[in-house]
Amino acid sequence: MNLIELESVGSTNDYVKENASSLESPTMVVAREQTAGRGQRGNSWESEPGANLTFSVFVRLTKFPARRQFAVSEAVALAVADTLGVFGIDAKVKWPNDIYVGDRKICGILIEHSLMGSELMHTVIGAGINVNQKEFLSPAPNPVSMFQLLGSPTAVEAVREEMMRRLDLAFPRIWDEKGKQRVHQEFLQRLWRGDSDLHPFRDTTTGEIFEAVISGIDPDGPLHLRLACGQERTYLFKQVEFLL
């Protein structure tokens, strides 16, 4: 994997999209500081300059069917969780692709695809792993860092090198159907709140708050929830919110 290191940039995802025509695949762009980093739903991402690993990866997925784009999300989320595992942190994947330790978020992932017809042309994968940040000042409800969990600093460069290695292994795994199936099963096994217990959710369309068990996730992404009464519901991304 190629590496581009930047001192400061608005957003690594924006940098990659602006320079996509000249980038080799795969390329990781790392920034010591992001002044306009963002997460899902347009949320900003708090990151102390130099303390964390903030990056985007550009990858061309030629002839990859757009309908299976969730496999990219699964593979990337597992790569992040596996990277954290190398440093002694047991991380889980919160659907669709946040990374949690207990009930606290250690990494956010934002994936943006460029499509041509029914296939992906290229993908930009942005992520921020909280490494050495000691405190968080934004109103985000539940951030945590590797430093807070381990009690000592970790070299950001070491996390970056392991992350690059894991991503290099991740992308080839989803090229064939058997590989996609294996990744999907691993995703289900690493699922946050995938413990068959009732957990609180909020339907973002109606505002209804309810308790349900995660009963499954389709390979193309929809989340299946089963209420205590036995009713089954299916939600797409942004249609349901996990409550702490």
Secondary structure in CASP SS format (residue, H / E / C, confidence):
PFRMAT SS
TARGET T0000
AUTHOR 0000-0000-0000
METHOD secondary structure of the structure
MODEL  1
M C 1.00
N E 1.00
L E 1.00
I E 1.00
E E 1.00
L E 1.00
E E 1.00
S E 1.00
V E 1.00
G C 1.00
S C 1.00
T H 1.00
N H 1.00
D H 1.00
Y H 1.00
V H 1.00
K H 1.00
E H 1.00
N C 1.00
A H 1.00
S H 1.00
S H 1.00
L C 1.00
E C 1.00
S C 1.00
P C 1.00
T E 1.00
M E 1.00
V E 1.00
V E 1.00
A E 1.00
R E 1.00
E E 1.00
Q E 1.00
T C 1.00
A C 1.00
G C 1.00
R E 1.00
G C 1.00
Q H 1.00
R H 1.00
G H 1.00
N C 1.00
S E 1.00
W C 1.00
E C 1.00
S C 1.00
E C 1.00
P C 1.00
G C 1.00
A C 1.00
N C 1.00
L E 1.00
T E 1.00
F E 1.00
S E 1.00
V E 1.00
F E 1.00
V E 1.00
R C 1.00
L C 1.00
T C 1.00
K C 1.00
F E 1.00
P E 1.00
A H 1.00
R H 1.00
R H 1.00
Q C 1.00
F H 1.00
A H 1.00
V H 1.00
S H 1.00
E H 1.00
A H 1.00
V H 1.00
A H 1.00
L H 1.00
A H 1.00
V H 1.00
A H 1.00
D H 1.00
T H 1.00
L H 1.00
G H 1.00
V H 1.00
F C 1.00
G C 1.00
I C 1.00
D C 1.00
A C 1.00
K E 1.00
V E 1.00
K E 1.00
W C 1.00
P C 1.00
N C 1.00
D E 1.00
I E 1.00
Y E 1.00
V E 1.00
G C 1.00
D C 1.00
R E 1.00
K E 1.00
I E 1.00
C E 1.00
G E 1.00
I E 1.00
L E 1.00
I E 1.00
E E 1.00
H E 1.00
S E 1.00
L E 1.00
M E 1.00
G C 1.00
S C 1.00
E E 1.00
L E 1.00
M E 1.00
H E 1.00
T E 1.00
V E 1.00
I E 1.00
G E 1.00
A E 1.00
G E 1.00
I E 1.00
N C 1.00
V C 1.00
N C 1.00
Q C 1.00
K C 1.00
E C 1.00
F C 1.00
L C 1.00
S C 1.00
P C 1.00
A C 1.00
P C 1.00
N C 1.00
P E 1.00
V C 1.00
S C 1.00
M H 1.00
F H 1.00
Q H 1.00
L H 1.00
L H 1.00
G C 1.00
S C 1.00
P C 1.00
T C 1.00
A C 1.00
V H 1.00
E H 1.00
A H 1.00
V H 1.00
R H 1.00
E H 1.00
E H 1.00
M H 1.00
M H 1.00
R H 1.00
R H 1.00
L H 1.00
D H 1.00
L H 1.00
A H 1.00
F H 1.00
P H 1.00
R H 1.00
I C 1.00
W C 1.00
D C 1.00
E H 1.00
K H 1.00
G H 1.00
K H 1.00
Q H 1.00
R H 1.00
V H 1.00
H H 1.00
Q H 1.00
E H 1.00
F H 1.00
L H 1.00
Q H 1.00
R C 1.00
L E 1.00
W C 1.00
R C 1.00
G C 1.00
D C 1.00
S C 1.00
D C 1.00
L C 1.00
H E 1.00
P E 1.00
F E 1.00
R E 1.00
D E 1.00
T C 1.00
T C 1.00
T C 1.00
G C 1.00
E C 1.00
I E 1.00
F E 1.00
E E 1.00
A E 1.00
V E 1.00
I E 1.00
S E 1.00
G E 1.00
I E 1.00
D C 1.00
P C 1.00
D C 1.00
G C 1.00
P C 1.00
L E 1.00
H E 1.00
L E 1.00
R E 1.00
L E 1.00
A C 1.00
C C 1.00
G C 1.00
Q C 1.00
E E 1.00
R E 1.00
T E 1.00
Y E 1.00
L C 1.00
F C 1.00
K C 1.00
Q C 1.00
V E 1.00
E E 1.00
F E 1.00
L C 1.00
L C 1.00
END
